[in-house]
Amino acid sequence: MSPVFDKVWASVDLSMPLADVAPFAARAERLGFDGIAVADAIHDGPMTAAAVVTATSRVAVRTSGLVAFARSPYTTAIAAWDLQALSGGRFELGLGPLVRPVVVDRYSMPWTAPAPRMREYVEALRAIFDCWQHGTPLHYEGEHYRFTRMQDYMKPPRLAHPAPRTVIAGIGPHMTAVAGELADAINTHPTNSDPRFLRELTLPNLARGAARRDRDPSEVAIIVNAMCATGRDAETVARSRESARGLLAILYSTREYMHSLDLYGWREVGERLRRMIREGRWSELAPEITDEMLDVFVPTGTYEELPAVLHERYGGLAREIGLPVGPPDDDAALERLVAECRG
């Protein structure tokens, strides 16, 4: 039985040169993907999203964790509005808090408790959007953000489509609850996308947040961003699985990503990885991620096997899924994979 997802997403690799983004996006659209997600890391998220928009005509385009706290909500609102207009209503605004050291030391921005701040961020965005689309006087005042000035001559033209869908990247209980309150969807992190985590932690926290606003939690779509190990044959899958082992070893050294380790009683692995990185022992990290851990965290199978694997893991849990995009020689198999995942 093939899994049925409302949307199947491709992701632009965060290190992909901007010149290569448009050809990649056009290829992903030809392969049948429903959406393309772009990172906000090495390259600017909105700029990368614009490259995807102009190279495509059908797919949704989403920022995957735009670094919210490095930007004013107003700056984000302008970019999102322009992208929604440019795309003809295909843009989705994905927001992420990142972690304190990155926000403070890389972006040189202040850090406060992220969940209350994200709540205000989304509320402020909605107030700005409502002002632009419906002429509602702009007046939002919170602890972190205040917007009370909007001259008519500075308003962008009304959209011919609704304001962009809001997606929050969430792991911990508080941010997940904020997604339940305010978001249209939650984007999971590769370190926290296994079915048990979704069932025992994500869903209850989404429901807790939704109850604050008297929402039905099923209104919040779950976008699974698992680290799939896949390919055309067993040898390729094995290489992909080892690549996932190395990346997870780096990611799980970050305490904010250790919630799944806590759930399975593997916290000491994360703390050990953290110590090893402080000691500069990068080459020794990967073996700390055991085969048992990979079985839990990494959906694994060839292109032909993966749909059944994903159905077993996420059937009834998630409505949207991200898939890796292999090399162009695999396009025929990738096209079948996308079609089977959609059902």
C-alpha positions in Angstrom: 0.0 0.0 0.0 1.4 3.4 -1.0 1.4 6.3 1.3 -0.9 9.2 0.5 0.6 12.6 1.2 -1.1 15.9 0.3 2.3 17.4 -0.7 5.7 15.9 -1.5 8.5 18.4 -1.1 11.9 18.6 -2.6 14.6 20.7 -0.9 17.3 22.9 -2.4 20.6 21.9 -0.8 21.8 24.7 1.4 25.2 24.8 -0.3 23.8 24.8 -3.9 25.1 27.8 -5.8 22.4 30.3 -6.6 23.1 29.9 -10.3 22.1 26.2 -10.0 18.8 26.8 -8.1 16.6 27.6 -11.1 17.6 24.5 -13.1 17.2 22.3 -10.0 13.7 23.8 -9.4 12.6 23.3 -12.9 13.8 19.6 -12.7 12.0 19.0 -9.4 8.8 20.4 -10.9 9.1 18.1 -13.9 9.6 15.1 -11.6 6.2 15.8 -10.0 7.1 17.3 -6.7 4.3 19.5 -5.2 6.7 21.9 -3.4 10.2 23.1 -3.2 11.7 24.2 0.2 14.7 26.5 0.4 17.1 27.0 3.3 18.0 30.3 4.9 21.7 29.6 5.7 24.5 30.0 3.3 22.3 31.9 0.9 19.5 34.3 1.6 16.2 32.4 1.9 13.9 34.9 0.1 16.4 35.4 -2.7 16.6 31.7 -3.2 12.8 31.4 -3.1 12.6 34.0 -5.8 14.9 32.0 -8.0 12.7 29.0 -7.5 9.5 30.9 -8.2 10.7 32.4 -11.4 11.9 29.0 -12.7 8.6 27.2 -12.0 4.9 27.6 -12.7 3.1 25.0 -10.5 4.9 24.0 -7.4 4.5 25.6 -3.9 7.7 27.4 -2.7 8.5 27.5 0.9 11.3 29.0 3.0 12.4 26.2 5.3 13.0 27.9 8.6 13.6 31.5 7.6 15.7 32.9 10.5 12.9 34.9 12.1 14.8 36.5 15.0 17.5 37.9 12.6 14.8 40.0 10.9 12.1 42.4 11.8 8.6 41.0 11.2 8.1 43.9 8.9 11.1 43.0 6.7 9.9 39.4 6.6 6.4 40.6 5.7 7.6 42.6 2.7 9.6 39.7 1.3 6.7 37.3 1.8 4.2 39.6 0.2 6.4 40.1 -2.8 7.0 36.4 -3.2 3.3 35.6 -2.9 2.6 38.2 -5.6 5.4 37.1 -7.8 4.5 33.4 -7.5 0.7 33.9 -8.1 -0.1 32.6 -4.7 2.4 29.7 -4.5 4.6 31.0 -1.7 4.6 29.6 1.9 6.4 31.4 4.7 8.4 28.9 6.9 9.8 30.5 10.0 12.4 29.1 12.5 13.9 30.3 15.7 17.3 28.6 15.3 19.3 28.3 18.6 20.8 31.0 20.9 24.5 30.7 19.9 23.7 31.1 16.2 21.3 34.1 16.7 23.6 35.9 19.1 27.0 35.0 17.8 26.4 34.6 14.0 23.7 37.2 13.5 24.5 39.5 16.4 20.9 39.7 17.5 19.4 39.6 21.0 18.0 36.4 22.4 14.9 35.9 24.5 12.6 33.0 25.2 11.9 31.8 21.6 8.3 30.5 21.9 6.7 33.7 23.3 8.8 35.7 20.8 7.6 33.6 17.9 4.0 34.0 19.0 4.4 37.7 18.8 6.3 37.4 15.5 3.5 35.6 13.8 0.8 37.8 15.4 2.7 40.9 14.1 3.0 39.4 10.6 -0.8 38.7 10.6 -1.5 42.3 11.7 0.7 43.7 8.9 -0.8 41.4 6.3 -4.3 42.3 7.5 -3.5 46.0 7.2 -2.2 45.6 3.6 -4.9 43.3 2.4 -8.0 44.6 4.2 -7.1 48.2 5.1 -7.2 47.4 8.9 -5.3 50.1 10.8 -1.9 48.7 11.8 -1.7 48.5 15.6 0.2 45.7 17.2 2.0 46.1 20.5 3.7 43.3 22.3 6.7 42.8 24.6 9.1 42.3 21.7 7.5 44.0 18.7 5.5 47.1 18.2 4.0 48.3 14.9 1.7 51.3 14.8 2.7 53.3 11.7 1.6 52.5 8.1 1.1 55.3 5.7 -1.2 54.5 2.7 1.4 55.4 0.1 3.8 52.8 1.6 1.3 49.9 1.5 2.0 47.3 -1.2 -0.8 46.5 -3.6 -3.4 44.0 -2.4 -2.8 40.4 -3.3 -5.0 38.5 -5.7 -4.5 35.5 -3.4 -4.6 34.9 0.3 -1.6 35.8 2.5 1.1 33.1 2.5 0.6 30.0 4.5 2.6 30.2 7.8 4.8 27.2 8.7 6.7 27.1 12.0 9.8 24.9 12.5 9.3 23.3 15.9 11.0 20.7 18.1 10.5 21.5 21.7 7.1 21.5 23.5 6.7 25.3 23.7 7.5 26.1 20.1 5.3 23.2 19.0 2.4 24.5 21.0 2.9 27.9 19.4 2.6 26.2 16.0 -0.6 24.6 17.3 -1.9 28.1 18.2 -1.0 30.0 15.1 0.6 28.1 12.3 -0.9 26.5 9.2 1.7 23.8 9.4 4.7 22.6 11.5 7.9 21.6 9.8 9.8 18.9 11.7 13.6 18.7 12.1 15.5 15.7 10.8 16.6 14.9 14.3 13.1 14.8 15.6 11.0 13.3 12.9 10.6 9.6 13.9 7.0 8.3 14.4 7.2 7.8 18.1 8.4 11.4 18.6 5.5 12.7 16.5 2.9 10.5 18.2 4.0 11.0 21.8 5.3 14.6 21.8 4.5 16.6 18.6 0.8 15.8 18.4 0.0 16.4 22.1 1.8 19.7 22.1 0.1 20.8 18.9 -3.2 20.0 20.6 -2.2 21.9 23.7 -1.5 25.0 21.7 -4.5 24.7 19.5 -6.7 24.5 22.6 -5.5 28.0 23.6 -7.2 29.4 20.5 -10.1 26.9 20.3 -8.7 25.4 17.2 -8.9 21.9 15.8 -5.3 20.6 15.9 -5.9 18.7 12.7 -5.9 22.2 11.0 -2.1 22.2 11.5 -0.4 20.0 8.9 2.7 18.1 9.9 5.5 18.4 7.3 7.9 15.5 8.0 11.5 16.4 7.2 13.1 13.1 7.8 16.6 12.2 6.7 15.8 9.4 4.2 18.6 7.0 3.1 17.6 6.0 -0.4 18.9 5.4 -3.9 18.7 3.2 -6.9 20.3 0.1 -5.3 21.4 -1.4 -2.0 25.0 0.0 -2.4 23.7 3.5 -2.9 21.3 3.2 0.0 24.2 2.0 2.3 26.3 5.1 1.3 23.3 7.4 2.0 22.8 5.8 5.4 26.5 6.3 6.3 26.2 10.0 5.2 23.1 10.3 7.5 25.1 8.7 10.4 27.8 11.4 10.0 25.3 14.3 9.8 23.2 13.1 12.8 26.4 12.8 14.9 27.0 16.5 14.3 23.4 17.5 14.8 22.9 15.6 18.0 25.8 17.4 19.6 23.4 20.4 19.9 21.3 20.2 23.1 18.3 21.8 21.5 18.1 18.8 19.1 18.4 16.1 21.8 14.7 15.7 22.5 14.5 12.4 20.5 17.6 11.1 22.3 15.8 11.9 25.6 12.7 10.0 24.4 14.8 6.8 23.7 17.1 7.0 26.7 20.1 8.0 24.6 20.9 11.4 26.1 24.4 10.3 27.1 25.2 9.9 23.4 24.4 13.5 22.7 26.4 14.7 25.7 29.3 12.6 24.6 29.1 14.0 21.1 29.1 17.5 22.6 32.2 16.9 24.6 34.0 15.3 21.6 33.3 18.4 19.4 34.6 20.7 22.2 37.8 18.6 22.1 38.0 18.8 18.3 37.5 15.1 17.8 35.4 15.5 14.7 36.6 12.4 12.9 35.4 10.2 15.8 31.8 11.4 15.9 30.1 9.1 13.4 30.5 5.8 15.2 28.6 7.2 18.2 25.4 6.9 16.1 24.6 3.2 16.2 22.8 1.1 13.7 19.9 0.9 16.1 19.7 4.7 16.2 19.8 4.9 12.4 16.9 2.3 12.2 14.8 4.6 14.4 15.7 8.0 12.9 16.4 7.3 9.2 13.8 5.9 6.8 15.8 3.5 4.6 15.1 1.8 1.3 15.6 1.9 -2.4 13.4 4.2 -4.5 11.1 1.2 -5.0 11.0 0.2 -1.3 10.8 3.7 0.3 7.0 4.4 -0.3 6.1 1.3 1.8 8.6 2.3 4.4 7.2 5.8 4.7 3.6 4.5 4.8 4.5 2.2 7.7 6.2 5.0 9.6 4.0 8.0 8.9 0.6 6.8 7.7 -2.0 8.7 9.7 0.6 11.0 11.3 1.7 13.4 8.6 0.1 14.9 5.5 3.3 16.2 3.9 6.7 14.7 3.4 10.1 15.8 2.2 12.1 13.5 -0.1 15.7 13.7 -1.3 16.4 14.4 -4.9 19.0 12.0 -6.3 21.1 12.6 -9.4 19.6 13.2 -12.9 20.3 9.7 -14.0 17.7 8.6 -11.4 14.9 10.8 -12.7 12.7 8.1 -14.0 12.8 6.3 -10.6 12.4 9.6 -8.7 9.3 10.4 -10.7 7.8 7.1 -9.8 8.8 7.6 -6.1 7.0 10.9 -6.0 3.9 9.6 -7.6 3.7 6.6 -5.3 4.2 8.8 -2.2 1.3 10.9 -3.3 -0.9 7.9 -3.9 
